Amino acid sequence: MGLKEKFRKLKSNRIAVNTFMLSLLYVVQLLLGFIAQGYFARIVTNEGFGTIQLALSARVIFQLLIDFGFMMYSIGEISKYRDDIPKVRRIVTTVTISKLFFSGISVIIMAVYIGFMNMGQAEKLTYWLYLISTIVMAMVPDYLYKGFEKMSAITLRTILIKTFSTAMIFIFFKEAGDYYMLPLFEIIGNAVAVLVIYWHMKTKMNITFTRVKIKEVVSAVKAASQFFVSRIASTVYGRVNVFFLEWFVDPTKTLSGAYGAANQLIDAARLGIVSPITDSVYPNVMKTSNFGVIKKALLITFPIILVGCTAVFIFSDWLCVLWLGEEKGMMAATALRALMPVVVISLPNYMLGFPTLNPMGLVKHANMSVNVGTVIHIAALAVLVLAGSLTLVSICILTCCTEFIVMMYRVIVIAKNRHLMKPGALVKAESEIEEEVYEHINTEE
């Protein structure tokens, strides 16, 4: 087979192309973010760096609130109805209206939080700018392109825009107190990305906003809420760690900065490697119920992730010092090594979540597993605080244990219900339930 034929075959493989484009987009975005943070970490104080990490953690929580599970819900809906453009328009419109509603709620929550906290003006401005950036970015209908498996259409455009906004940070950010510029230029980049993608959506895909009924929006919110519960719960036990370190261990925010920086590297692995794989496989499995795709993806990518994690563990000091400088880098390296098991189990944990449980008709267990993990994590945090044993390392070890508990819950549920993975098993099970209900009603009559 010639090179041209191989390239044509690769392009025809939607999962491979979509995975590559998602990975490219995530990796470049994260890389640009790391470059910018490495630059300002050498300028700001430890307290300023900790403030940024706390604001970023708050931003992630608001990001999930505004998204409200629409990413996973919309990908599934778009993948099912992508041949029905009028239906796709209604999905995009209802999701956008819903996100605007939750953006309003986020603004109210942020106002209350800042009102109760003792913050300086620069710190308040940073929190507000990160929230505005989050709201603007939430308007990007990336779920549309993921559902159509056409991420190549927006990847390069978005990368160029993000590169420009990052370059502006290097040009204008010169003083330690100017850390509010990070979210400011992020807002500019996100706003341009929204405009460009809406233009492409309208001119190239013939998808525009349309009139929808309130009940359609309410229905979409209810459907997406199952995904929201899972994602917000997993974020609570990941992001609340930063605030616990500030509240109960180190008010100077130095440890919060170290943990936040290490957690960003963990998120980078998840978003740049794990999420593109699961997001590409998910619509295919939803449409075909071919669980072999999940098995194949795990067998191919898990060994690569394991080797990569080992390398990062060994060279963590060098990597973090290169990124953040000597003082901040060494503390972040300690947290990174302790959190490395999280990355190792992230791929099987994600794959065994919605991509597996939803097509099996067991989506409630994807949420339940995270709820169980969250309750255990928060309870364990309380015990560590009361025992005076809450440290940077202990909180990292606890996070690894929580992720493992979530994964084992999913493994047990899938093992007990593996018969639902057989072709037509779910349809047959649903049909049997309907027959039982019908017979029960007739008996009562």
Secondary structure, DSSP 8 states (H G I E B T S, - for coil): --HHHHHHHHHH-HHHHHHHHHHHHHHHHHHHHHHHHHHHHTTS-HHHHHHHHHHHHHHHHHHHHHHTTHHHHHHHHHHHHTT-HHHHHHHHHHHHHHHHHHHHHHHHHHHHHHHHS---HHHHHHHHHHHHHHHHHHTS-HHHHHHTT-THHHHHHHHHHHHHHHHHHHHH--SGGGTTHHHHHHHHHHHHHHHHHHHHHHHHH--------HHHHHHHHHHHHHHHHHHHHHHHHHHHHHHHHHHHT-TTSHHHHHHHHHHHHHHHHIIIIIHHHHHHHHHHHHHH--THHHHHHHHHHHHHHHHHHHHHHHTHHHHHHHHH-HHHHHHHHHHHHHHHHHHHHHHHHHHTSHHHHTTTT-HHHHHHHHHHHHHHHHHHHHHHHHHT---HHHHHHHHHHHHHHHHHHHHHHHHHTGGGGSTTHHHHHHHHHHHHHHHHHHHH-
